[in-house]
Amino acid sequence: MENVLIVAENEELAEILVNYLNSNNFNAHAASCLIDAQEKLRETQYDLVIADLPSMKTPDLELCHRIRSVDQNLPLLFMCDIEGNFFTGFHLQFVEYIIKPFRKDEFNRKIRTLMGDSIKKQIVVPA
């Protein structure tokens, strides 16, 4: 079972994503801030980090570098607002973004792309 860490100050968004991923056979956890995320990353081996950039007070590149200081090859998926909070670190390996609001199939595709062959199951999209 793949471990996924959701980093979002918005507790409602974090809960929705954790519940969705857990219902699709992932082991998802939430962190409400970068310090909490770094602590969780040191305690658990995660396969993917999903961060909500608009809710984070940390600039996107700093967030990325701080997460990567714990695990250099950890795939990162950043959620961005279409209104300009746009991730600038695409030159970094294993980084992807998704613009909110997004559809489930788009979210699932981004996860599959980042996790590659490590994800053997299909994510079930509820009707």
Buried (B, 14 or more C-beta within 10 A) or exposed (E): EBBBBBBBBBEEBBEEBBEBBBEBEBBBBBBBBBEBBBEBBEEEEBBBBBBBBBBBEBEBEEBBEBBBEBBEEBBBBBBBBEEEBBBEBEEEEBBBBBBBEEEEEEBBBBBBEBBEEEBEEEBEEEE
